[in-house]
Amino acid sequence: MVLSLVVLGVLLQAGLLLADTIEGRVVSISDGDTITVLDSAKTQHKIRLAGIDAPESKQAFGQASKKHLSDLVFDCDVTLYCGKTDKYRREVCVVLIDGKDANLAQVTAGMAWWYRKYQKEQTAQQRADYEAAEITAKAGRIGLWLDADPVAPWEWRKAKREN
């Protein structure tokens, strides 16, 4: 009961209860920031992790990012707090596993960038947490920050479009 009230308080503070909530099991991992979740009604939801951008599959650390996310959430029950749908019809969500923010875990492990372009869609606390996680990972040369000059996925995609 006490834990439930604590979690409720955290979610209210983070503004997550204002979003659509989905509960289900992760049934596939597309890459380091996209998963598929099957809810109790057996409806599949394609989910884009909010607030982060992971390396593309063909980029350095793309496969490592996918594996890290898979190790974290595959075949696990998750709670999703979704605020919008992107242009690819994916629900954009914060993914919680056992109360832990999987999106933030990707940044903390150096397996994704904090996607500043969408920071206005995050709470002040999320912005602070994601930024601190990225700074710490970068300073510690963790994950993709081992690369001398990592290329952000949005820059990589832009270069691909221009070629």
ABEGO torsion letter per residue (X at the ends): XAAAAAAAAAAAAAGAAABBBBBBBBABBABAABBBBBBAAGBBBBBBBBGBBBBBAABBGAAAAAAAAAAAABGBBBBBBBABBBAAGBBBBBBBBGGBBAAAAAAAAGABBBBAAAAAABBAAAAAAAAAAAAAAAAAGBEAAABABBBBAAAAAAAAAAX
